[in-house]
Amino acid sequence: MRSGPRFSVALACAEGDWPPDGWPASDDYYVDRVVRTTPPYDALRERAVDVVVLRCTEPREAFPVLLRALDGRSVPLIVVSARTDVDTVVEFFRAGVGYLVEGDYCPHMLSSAVMASAVGHTYLSPTACAALREGARRMSTAGGVMERLRSLLSPREREIMELLSTGLGAQEIGLRLRLSEKTVRNNLSNIYAKLDARGSTDAVLRWLGATPAAPVLRT
């Protein structure tokens, strides 16, 4: 049995048949308590939670409503939506918001996204990762800068960045590379310094050649 912190989660969504059947399971490793709230998400004004999952059709419309309900509180956020266009995914990633595409995740991945967000990692489902990479590919003028930045990293650091850019956190990267989580985090600290990045989101944007920009999401 895994030991460690379990998190309280707010599910911000319209009435309907969500979350997935059986989620969270009674023995879920990461999720302890779930609070459900519907637009305009007023329950969030009175309840303290570790992570908020926003399921919506149009993230750009629903997200400002959610931010107003949070009233300036800093809470890790995850968007679940069928929208897969590059601009939307990149915009939310730059804002530090996790993004899961409908039909692109399983209940276990949803719990992993909660855990990752709670500890400061921006989690993306595979389709969202592909959209982020496509956004970077379009920024062809950044190619030379990107290659120069990548050349600053050791082979091991480049391996870690490749995995980080697919949405994995330090623990998952350690399992893939057979390294301790502490070793991965030490490598990440070195990577952030070499790339002049403020954290994992900024580092991935630089690694992929996407010039960081201020988020355009507004309350």
C-alpha positions as CSV (number, residue, x, y, z in Angstrom):
1,M,0.0,0.0,0.0
2,R,1.4,3.4,-1.0
3,S,1.7,5.9,1.8
4,G,1.8,9.7,1.3
5,P,-0.4,12.7,1.0
6,R,-3.8,12.5,-0.5
7,F,-5.6,15.6,-1.9
8,S,-9.0,17.2,-1.9
9,V,-10.4,18.0,-5.3
10,A,-13.1,20.3,-6.5
11,L,-14.8,19.2,-9.7
12,A,-16.1,22.3,-11.4
13,C,-18.5,21.2,-14.2
14,A,-22.1,21.3,-15.3
15,E,-24.5,18.7,-14.1
16,G,-24.0,15.4,-16.0
17,D,-22.4,12.0,-16.1
18,W,-18.9,13.1,-15.0
19,P,-16.4,12.2,-13.5
20,P,-15.6,8.8,-15.0
21,D,-17.5,5.8,-13.4
22,G,-15.7,4.7,-10.2
23,W,-13.5,7.8,-9.8
24,P,-12.1,8.3,-7.4
25,A,-11.8,4.7,-6.2
26,S,-12.1,4.1,-2.4
27,D,-8.4,3.2,-2.4
28,D,-7.2,5.9,-4.8
29,Y,-3.5,6.7,-4.1
30,Y,-3.9,10.5,-4.5
31,V,-7.5,11.6,-4.1
32,D,-9.0,11.8,-0.7
33,R,-12.1,14.0,-1.0
34,V,-14.2,15.3,-3.9
35,V,-16.4,18.5,-3.8
36,R,-18.7,19.0,-6.8
37,T,-19.7,22.5,-7.9
38,T,-21.6,23.8,-10.9
39,P,-21.4,27.2,-12.6
40,P,-20.7,29.8,-11.3
41,Y,-18.9,27.6,-8.9
42,D,-19.9,29.5,-5.8
43,A,-19.1,26.5,-3.5
44,L,-15.4,27.3,-4.1
45,R,-15.8,30.6,-2.2
46,E,-16.4,28.6,1.0
47,R,-14.4,25.4,0.6
48,A,-10.7,24.9,0.7
49,V,-9.4,22.3,-1.7
50,D,-5.9,21.3,-3.0
51,V,-6.8,21.1,-6.7
52,V,-9.6,22.3,-9.0
53,V,-10.6,20.3,-12.1
54,L,-12.6,22.3,-14.6
55,R,-14.5,20.3,-17.1
56,C,-16.0,22.4,-19.8
57,T,-16.8,22.8,-23.5
58,E,-15.2,26.2,-24.1
59,P,-12.3,26.7,-21.7
60,R,-11.7,30.3,-22.5
61,E,-15.3,31.1,-21.5
62,A,-15.5,28.9,-18.4
63,F,-12.1,29.7,-17.0
64,P,-12.7,33.4,-16.1
65,V,-15.9,32.4,-14.3
66,L,-13.8,29.9,-12.2
67,L,-11.2,32.5,-11.4
68,R,-13.8,34.9,-10.1
69,A,-15.1,32.1,-7.8
70,L,-11.6,31.5,-6.5
71,D,-11.4,35.3,-5.7
72,G,-7.7,35.6,-6.0
73,R,-6.7,32.4,-4.2
74,S,-3.9,30.4,-5.8
75,V,-5.0,26.8,-6.4
76,P,-3.6,24.3,-8.9
77,L,-5.9,24.0,-11.8
78,I,-6.6,21.3,-14.5
79,V,-8.8,21.8,-17.5
80,V,-10.7,18.9,-19.1
81,S,-12.1,19.7,-22.5
82,A,-12.6,18.3,-26.0
83,R,-10.8,21.3,-27.4
84,T,-7.5,20.3,-29.0
85,D,-6.5,23.4,-31.0
86,V,-2.9,24.4,-30.5
87,D,-3.6,28.0,-29.5
88,T,-5.9,26.9,-26.6
89,V,-3.6,24.2,-25.3
90,V,-0.5,26.5,-25.4
91,E,-2.4,29.3,-23.8
92,F,-3.4,27.3,-20.8
93,F,0.0,25.6,-20.5
94,R,1.7,29.0,-20.4
95,A,-0.7,29.9,-17.6
96,G,0.5,26.9,-15.6
97,V,-2.8,25.0,-16.0
98,G,-2.9,21.2,-16.6
99,Y,-4.9,20.1,-19.6
100,L,-6.6,16.8,-20.3
101,V,-8.3,16.2,-23.6
102,E,-11.7,14.3,-23.5
103,G,-11.2,10.7,-24.4
104,D,-7.4,11.0,-23.9
105,Y,-7.2,9.9,-20.3
106,C,-8.2,7.1,-18.0
107,P,-9.3,7.4,-14.3
108,H,-5.7,6.6,-13.2
109,M,-4.3,9.4,-15.4
110,L,-6.9,11.8,-13.9
111,S,-5.6,10.9,-10.4
112,S,-2.0,11.3,-11.5
113,A,-2.8,14.7,-12.9
114,V,-4.3,15.8,-9.6
115,M,-1.1,14.6,-7.8
116,A,1.2,16.3,-10.3
117,S,-0.7,19.6,-10.1
118,A,-0.8,19.6,-6.3
119,V,3.0,19.4,-6.2
120,G,3.5,22.1,-8.9
121,H,3.8,20.2,-12.1
122,T,1.7,21.1,-15.3
123,Y,0.2,17.8,-16.4
124,L,-0.8,17.3,-20.0
125,S,-2.6,14.3,-21.6
126,P,-0.9,12.8,-24.8
127,T,-3.0,14.8,-27.2
128,A,-2.4,18.0,-25.4
129,C,1.3,17.3,-25.4
130,A,1.1,16.8,-29.2
131,A,-0.7,20.2,-29.6
132,L,2.1,21.8,-27.5
133,R,4.8,20.3,-29.7
134,E,2.9,21.5,-32.8
135,G,2.8,25.0,-31.4
136,A,6.6,24.9,-30.9
137,R,7.1,23.5,-34.4
138,R,5.3,26.4,-35.9
139,M,7.6,28.9,-34.3
140,S,10.4,28.0,-36.7
141,T,12.2,31.3,-36.1
142,A,13.1,30.0,-32.6
143,G,14.9,27.0,-34.0
144,G,18.5,28.3,-33.8
145,V,17.9,29.6,-30.3
146,M,16.4,26.3,-29.2
147,E,19.3,24.3,-30.5
148,R,21.8,26.6,-28.7
149,L,19.8,26.1,-25.5
150,R,19.7,22.4,-25.9
151,S,23.5,22.3,-26.4
152,L,23.9,23.6,-22.9
153,L,22.5,20.4,-21.4
154,S,24.3,17.1,-20.7
155,P,22.9,14.0,-22.4
156,R,21.2,13.0,-19.1
157,E,19.6,16.4,-18.7
158,R,18.4,16.2,-22.3
159,E,16.8,12.8,-21.5
160,I,15.0,14.3,-18.5
161,M,13.8,17.3,-20.6
162,E,12.4,15.0,-23.3
163,L,10.3,13.2,-20.6
164,L,9.3,16.4,-18.8
165,S,8.0,17.8,-22.0
166,T,5.7,14.8,-22.4
167,G,3.9,15.7,-19.2
168,L,5.8,13.4,-16.7
169,G,6.7,14.6,-13.2
170,A,10.0,14.0,-11.3
171,Q,8.8,10.7,-9.8
172,E,7.7,9.3,-13.1
173,I,10.9,10.4,-14.8
174,G,12.9,8.7,-12.1
175,L,11.1,5.4,-12.7
176,R,11.6,5.6,-16.5
177,L,15.4,6.4,-16.1
178,R,16.0,4.3,-13.0
179,L,17.0,7.3,-11.0
180,S,15.9,8.5,-7.6
181,E,13.3,11.3,-7.5
182,K,15.9,13.4,-5.6
183,T,18.4,12.9,-8.4
184,V,15.9,14.0,-11.0
185,R,15.0,17.1,-9.0
186,N,18.6,18.0,-8.7
187,N,19.0,17.6,-12.4
188,L,16.0,19.8,-13.0
189,S,17.4,22.5,-10.8
190,N,20.6,22.5,-12.9
191,I,18.5,22.5,-16.1
192,Y,16.4,25.5,-14.9
193,A,19.6,27.4,-14.2
194,K,21.2,26.6,-17.6
195,L,18.0,27.5,-19.5
196,D,17.3,30.5,-17.3
197,A,13.9,29.1,-16.7
198,R,11.6,30.0,-13.8
199,G,10.3,26.4,-13.4
200,S,9.1,23.4,-15.3
201,T,6.6,25.2,-17.5
202,D,9.1,27.8,-18.6
203,A,11.8,25.1,-19.1
204,V,9.5,23.0,-21.4
205,L,8.5,26.1,-23.4
206,R,12.2,26.9,-24.0
207,W,13.1,23.3,-24.7
208,L,10.4,23.1,-27.4
209,G,11.4,26.4,-28.9
210,A,8.2,28.2,-27.9
211,T,9.0,31.7,-26.7
212,P,7.3,32.3,-23.3
213,A,4.6,34.9,-23.3
214,A,2.3,36.4,-20.7
215,P,-1.0,34.4,-20.5
216,V,-4.0,36.0,-22.1
217,L,-6.5,34.4,-19.8
218,R,-8.4,37.1,-17.9
219,T,-10.9,37.3,-15.0
